[in-house]
Amino acid sequence: MVRIQEIPLRQIHRPLIRQTDPQKVEALMESIREIGQQEPIEVLEVDGQYYGFSGCHRFEACQRLGQESIRCRVRRATRSVLQMHLA
C-alpha cells in the first residue's frame, strides 16, 4: 500500500550518493518557489525509518530552499527489500 505524506527532510536517510545537475536543481527551486512541489519523491519505510533512493534533485532543491519537510510517496518495505535497493 502506498500513501502520500509530508516527511521532515532530516528523517529521510539517503544511503546512496547521487550526482545532481546544478541547473536542474536551480530550475526545480524556482518551480517549487512558484507553484510548490508537484511530484512527491519515493521513499521506503522500513521499521519506522524512511529511505530515499530517487528524487535527489527535488530533495536537494527543498533542502536548499530551507524547507523542513518534503512530500513523499511512502511504501512500506521489509529489510530484505531495503537490502536489494542497497545492492
C-alpha positions in Angstrom: 0.0 0.0 0.0 1.3 3.5 -0.9 0.4 6.7 0.9 1.4 10.3 0.3 2.6 12.3 3.3 4.9 15.1 4.3 8.1 13.9 6.0 10.7 16.0 7.7 13.8 16.1 5.5 16.1 15.2 8.4 14.2 11.9 8.9 14.9 10.7 5.4 18.1 8.6 5.0 19.7 8.8 1.6 22.2 5.9 1.7 23.4 6.2 -2.0 25.3 9.3 -3.1 24.0 10.7 -6.3 25.4 13.4 -8.5 22.9 16.2 -9.1 22.8 18.6 -12.0 23.1 22.1 -10.5 21.0 23.6 -13.3 18.2 21.1 -12.8 18.3 21.8 -9.0 18.1 25.6 -9.7 15.1 25.1 -12.1 13.3 22.9 -9.5 13.9 25.5 -6.8 12.3 28.2 -9.0 9.4 25.9 -9.8 8.9 24.9 -6.1 9.0 28.6 -5.1 6.4 29.5 -7.6 3.9 26.6 -7.6 5.1 24.2 -4.8 6.3 20.7 -5.1 4.2 18.9 -7.7 5.6 15.4 -7.7 6.3 13.5 -4.4 9.6 11.7 -4.0 9.6 7.9 -3.5 10.6 6.6 0.0 10.7 3.2 1.6 9.5 2.9 5.2 11.4 0.1 6.9 10.9 -0.4 10.6 9.7 3.2 11.1 12.8 4.6 9.2 12.5 6.4 5.8 14.9 5.7 3.0 15.0 7.7 -0.2 16.6 6.4 -3.4 15.1 8.6 -6.1 14.1 12.3 -6.3 17.6 13.5 -5.5 17.1 16.8 -7.4 13.7 17.5 -5.7 15.2 16.6 -2.3 18.2 18.9 -2.8 16.0 21.7 -4.1 13.8 21.5 -1.0 16.9 21.4 1.3 18.4 24.5 -0.4 15.1 26.3 -0.1 15.2 25.7 3.6 12.0 23.6 3.7 11.5 21.5 6.8 9.6 18.7 5.0 9.0 17.2 1.6 6.0 15.5 0.1 6.7 11.7 -0.3 5.1 8.7 -1.8 5.7 6.2 1.0 5.8 2.4 0.5 6.3 0.1 3.5 9.0 -2.5 2.9 11.0 -5.2 4.6 14.7 -5.2 5.4 15.3 -7.6 2.5 13.7 -5.1 0.1 15.9 -2.4 1.5 19.0 -4.6 1.0 18.0 -5.1 -2.7 18.0 -1.3 -3.1 21.4 -1.0 -1.5 23.0 -3.8 -3.6 
